Amino acid sequence: MSALQIVAIVVCLAVTVVAITLFVRTIRRSFFATFRLGQADPTRTNDKGARTVTLLREFLGHTRMSRLPVVAAAHWFTMISFGVLFFTLVNAFGQLADPEFALPLIGHFFLYEWVTDVFAVGGFIGILTLMSIRQYSHPRGMATPRRSRFFGSSFWQAYYVELTILGVTICIGILRALEWTMARQLGTGQDTPLHFPLTGWIGNAFTGLDTQTVRNLVVIIAAVKILISFAWMITISLVPTMGVAWHRFLAFFNIFFKRHATGRTSLGALQPIVVDGVPLDFENLEELDEDAALGVGKVEDFTWKGLLDFTTCTECGRCQSQCPAWNTDKPLSPKLLMMTLRDHAHAKAPYLLAAEADRDSLPERTKSLVGLPLIGATGYAADAPGTAYNPHGPDAVIDEDVLWSCTTCGACVEQCPVDIEHVDHILDMRRYQNLVESAFPNELNGLFKNMENKGNPWGMGARARLDWAKDLPFEVKVLGQDVESANEVDYLFWVGCAGAYEDRAKKTTRAVAELLDLAGVSFAVLGEGETCNGDSARRAGNEFLFQMLAQQNVETLNEAGATTIVVTCAHCFNTLKNEYPQLGGTYEVVHHTQLLNRLVRDKKLVPVARPADTPTKSTVRDAASTSATVTYHDPCYLGRHTGVYTPPRELIGSLPGVELREMPRHGEKSFCCGAGGARMWMEEKLGTRINMNRTEEALATGADRIAIGCPFCRVMLSDGLTALQAQGAREEVEVVDIAQMLLAAVRRGEPEPVPEPTPVA
């Protein structure tokens, strides 16, 4: 054994021992210990079989990465190569002692060598692709740096990880080429494409060297590969908050423990307040420990899964690039929020983990975090990264404007490749601010009072709930008056507060009622017995008010015998369908676009083409709904939260002569209207208006109509359209519900009314 080999073995083994020791210590002290500080969450370990299938599907299929196909393909090769090429690291240790070393049994097996070559080259090309994408999308190359999804990410960490992978794949390629050269020089007969399909050609660069030189090069390159690999392990062990590196280990656990074992995105129903791992029983609040946290007021109030979420963040910025708040220059970036909570959790953990007697010996910086509020006024600068997120600042960790900028649209959760549940964490912090600190935007005071006292956000009387039905050519049945039980009709029509009180939404309510009547579908409404579903209160953090309203509604619905319910509001749809089961109210809930689409397919409603000339009042009830070009806005709580994308589009497609023009951001990538998360009731004082951003995108399609399926969206887009038309936008464009468009098309098929004969004098 040469001196070179001895030095290489000693150095590599020493570095390896240090790296593994630090790695194990970091996992035990920085991860396991820190995660145990979080609150219990027993819901994350059920149905392990389904969770394993979900993990394998997302890992091997890269299903969460597929929104960016090029990135997905490059990342897939880079990720898989990390595991497959581990064997080359083991082989490198053997090559330090014997340059001709090969792993027993599989070392010269041609299929193994093919896999090694494919993933060495694939990993090399993959990481170069990812590095190029990062540079192409770098904030420094953009007129507006905030528009880069990498804005605010830690670049030195990303560069270090990328260069490490690049260095390792280069070393593997060179080692394989040197092995090919030795095989040729020694005459083993393995210097063929069967054993070196993609790397053998590189060996031509070394054929002029003598065998001993080639052997020495094998030792040197093997040592470099080992040192690069374990230097990386030492670095990430010393920086446990290095999400861009640690996610390759933690992502497996974060995916496995996601909310739904089946893999469904963690949206829809908001999780109940949990105390000691058990959902809070609001009927026994007096038994609650006075120290129990209602929501999250300190980082240790998050569940262990929340702490795992923060640490898993890879800083890719997909969430940030889709966030409506960030895209309209507000301080909220889901990515920066997760990074800040991660940094704060790991910075505060030493104090929380230390024994009482040992805490005085901790650094002052660590001790100062104990009394630091999680939410407060930090005095951020909206154009500078990190200033709205202040993990070690004097005032608070996160600025209050960050918390209240969220529309809960769910774009961040939908985009996250490692299944971080941003919305749940934001709303848990809102709950604490609302229920414990009473610190929430002033506009919400009126909302809460109206919902509590009047049962609707507008503060209008219950008697006005049936005003929308006046002058309809048929009777609208009311439960408790015209019918005794919901079983006597096909559907209970949940009108909702907007559908009953808001003038624009009333048109949708009337259109749906008329269509159901035309189709021969019987329905009844609750009338004055209906109250607000509670969505806005819950998304604003007022869980008490939500529970009061929801329990009242569930009791009413159960007493009425409701089983099938149709709604026109996306927020009502999500609440009744996904959240009321938490309170004992399980129903079959359909959105009106789903039901109407079914009725059209069953030929119970038949849309008719527009006449060539201008429609007359006798053939078209709403002439504005007869446009030839339409763009459809996906409501967040209909699309991302409940997965309804196809029925509204099929319904539009069933209208003869109507062309659907999709906006660039549609479907899963749809941009929020700005009304969700109780933002409907709050002034938009920061940045630009979300609804204006979305309306401009709709107008850019050139469509004559903007079709919607939610009254909140209608209000926001109508207001945006009015503002833009005042600035010179096309006057003929209107915002209409799909139900109105369908009614206009169906009415065209009705026979002309026969005039009564003129009486003879």
Secondary structure as UniProt FT lines:
FT   HELIX           3..26
FT   HELIX           27..32
FT   HELIX           33..35
FT   TURN            36..37
FT   HELIX           42..45
FT   HELIX           48..61
FT   TURN            63..67
FT   HELIX           69..84
FT   HELIX           86..97
FT   TURN            99..100
FT   TURN            104..108
FT   HELIX           110..136
FT   HELIX           139..141
FT   HELIX           145..147
FT   TURN            149..152
FT   HELIX           155..186
FT   TURN            193..195
FT   TURN            197..199
FT   HELIX           200..206
FT   TURN            207..208
FT   HELIX           211..238
FT   TURN            240..241
FT   HELIX           243..256
FT   TURN            261..262
FT   STRAND          274..275
FT   TURN            276..277
FT   STRAND          278..279
FT   HELIX           282..287
FT   TURN            290..291
FT   HELIX           299..301
FT   HELIX           304..312
FT   HELIX           318..322
FT   HELIX           324..327
FT   TURN            328..329
FT   HELIX           334..353
FT   HELIX           356..361
FT   HELIX           364..367
FT   TURN            368..371
FT   STRAND          375..376
FT   TURN            382..383
FT   TURN            385..388
FT   TURN            391..392
FT   STRAND          398..399
FT   HELIX           400..404
FT   HELIX           411..415
FT   TURN            417..418
FT   HELIX           422..435
FT   HELIX           443..454
FT   TURN            457..458
FT   HELIX           462..469
FT   TURN            470..471
FT   STRAND          477..479
FT   TURN            480..482
FT   HELIX           486..488
FT   STRAND          491..494
FT   HELIX           496..501
FT   HELIX           503..518
FT   TURN            519..520
FT   STRAND          523..525
FT   HELIX           527..529
FT   HELIX           535..539
FT   TURN            540..541
FT   HELIX           543..559
FT   TURN            560..561
FT   STRAND          564..567
FT   HELIX           570..574
FT   HELIX           575..579
FT   HELIX           580..583
FT   STRAND          588..591
FT   HELIX           592..601
FT   TURN            602..603
FT   TURN            617..619
FT   HELIX           623..625
FT   STRAND          629..632
FT   TURN            636..642
FT   HELIX           646..653
FT   TURN            656..657
FT   STRAND          659..660
FT   HELIX           667..669
FT   TURN            676..678
FT   HELIX           679..681
FT   HELIX           690..700
FT   TURN            701..702
FT   STRAND          705..708
FT   HELIX           711..726
FT   TURN            727..728
FT   TURN            731..732
FT   STRAND          734..737
FT   HELIX           738..747
FT   TURN            748..749
//
